[in-house]
Amino acid sequence: MLRHSLISSSRSLLARHSKHAAMATRAMSAKAAEMHISHPLSHADVDADPKTHDIIEKHAKYTLTTYGRPPVVFTHGKGSYLYDVGHREYLDFTAGIAVNALGHSDPEVARILFDQAKTVVHMSNLYYNVPAGELAEQLIESTRASGHFQASKIFFSNSGTEANEGALKFARKVAKVTAQPGQENNKFGVVSFVNGFHGRSMGALSATPNPKYQKPFLPLVPGFVHAPYNDVAAIDQYVTPETCAVIIEPIQGEGGINVASEAFLKKLRSRCDEVGALLIYDEIQCGLGRTGKLWAHQHFSEHCTPDILTMAKPLANGFPIGAIMITDKVAEKIVIGDHGTTFGGNPLGCAVASSVLRRINNPEFLDNVNRNGEHFKQQLESIKSTLIKEVRSKGMILGLQFTVDPAPLVALARERGLLIITAANNTIRFVPALNISKAEIDQGMEILKKAIIAFEDKTLNVTA
Ligand SMILES: Cc1ncc(COP(=O)(O)O)c(C=O)c1O
């Protein structure tokens, strides 16, 4: 019945609505016909609640389309589950792309948001506020206590991209004021790495060497070069006396879950010291407990510590916030007026982040991330498929690499009730809530296995 109403409402939509809504609806109608004759799925797009169409139609009419989205509308979440308009339950292995570390609708996060919103939300950076100072202290002290990075100051932003943008500005400023006389305008080079992702603003995009993201917006910021990841021998050639910063993810997320080697980070650190460049770790996706330690770089020795670390995604469990953490060497070169933001460091985000950080940076919590990350990895390794090439992981950031593009697997899993995302290099990425249970992991694995069988059917039948 629902299926029929969906198909007929699809037809009327086609006639009436904007290009994007019509395209989405057309895709659903084609799928509807296909699904009608083949197997029923627990979460088939064609069985979506009819309200789904109206919501998508309105969205597409008024919102710029820069994302290819499936025809599903989520209304709420709880823990590791999301629910769509028709109350269908989905197990979420994406956690808002490594954001909802404590799961959806966490009661304590909700309580702090409510309490702080009743107290004060924003008063700008013209004035001090209590939660920002407390969060800064907590971040610096917990970082110093848990590793070798001698962080001393924080600058709060609203997102990961902005944190990286600020970090790059700080590096250029430091180079300018420390350069040999006459060299002040020559030391502006930035080295980033193939398959790295640092954001989409002009500076962050310049450090993100994906032609798909960069090409439409050329020319970008001058001075950026892109070196091969984990290639120790190539470092000297890319990091030169004209380099002011090297920016790197200790574990590449969007790039396909690639873990840096100790030798590589050690060489980067020593080469940065040699040429007077700053080493920036982008831990926006891999940091804050995701790998089972507070910071991903803490899996490496003291010879691999950065000068600047950027963070964002899980810091306030979904409330937008980012931060740049720097050593004294950097802080002492930055003066009033060098950088700014209206919203960054607002009391609302900082109050939430303080609580989230306290809960994540807890030995029991991190042990659990390690244990469940290991379990997740073993489960992935136990999947038998000729299409699977490799499992890569550290804690709760995992990649399942295929021999072919696994993009269709995302829909095959979703239509069975499991949310997953892709990464570069034929990889499916898993970045669930850090407090996901073993039982939930196992439930997701059962769905994933069925989706992979369907993917094999599809792929092998096409190539046969
Ligand atoms: C490693 C890394 N850096 C930077 C960013 C950009 O962060 P945001 O989307 O919060 O601006 C992302 C986002 O996916 C990321 O994964």
PDBQT file of the ligand as one rigid body, heavy atoms in Angstrom, charges set to zero:
ROOT
HETATM    1  C1  LIG A 501      40.954  15.360   8.965  1.00  0.00    +0.000 C 
HETATM    2  C2  LIG A 501      39.952  16.441   8.730  1.00  0.00    +0.000 A 
HETATM    3  N1  LIG A 501      40.344  17.718   8.729  1.00  0.00    +0.000 NA
HETATM    4  C3  LIG A 501      39.485  18.722   8.533  1.00  0.00    +0.000 A 
HETATM    5  C4  LIG A 501      38.155  18.484   8.300  1.00  0.00    +0.000 A 
HETATM    6  C5  LIG A 501      37.198  19.619   8.085  1.00  0.00    +0.000 C 
HETATM    7  O1  LIG A 501      36.433  19.777   9.232  1.00  0.00    +0.000 OA
HETATM    8  P1  LIG A 501      35.013  20.542   9.194  1.00  0.00    +0.000 P 
HETATM    9  O2  LIG A 501      34.144  19.776   8.258  1.00  0.00    +0.000 OA
HETATM   10  O3  LIG A 501      34.549  20.534  10.620  1.00  0.00    +0.000 OA
HETATM   11  O4  LIG A 501      35.267  21.914   8.716  1.00  0.00    +0.000 OA
HETATM   12  C6  LIG A 501      37.699  17.166   8.264  1.00  0.00    +0.000 A 
HETATM   13  C7  LIG A 501      36.284  16.877   7.963  1.00  0.00    +0.000 C 
HETATM   14  O5  LIG A 501      35.913  15.811   7.557  1.00  0.00    +0.000 OA
HETATM   15  C8  LIG A 501      38.612  16.108   8.484  1.00  0.00    +0.000 A 
HETATM   16  O6  LIG A 501      38.230  14.843   8.465  1.00  0.00    +0.000 OA
ENDROOT
TORSDOF 0
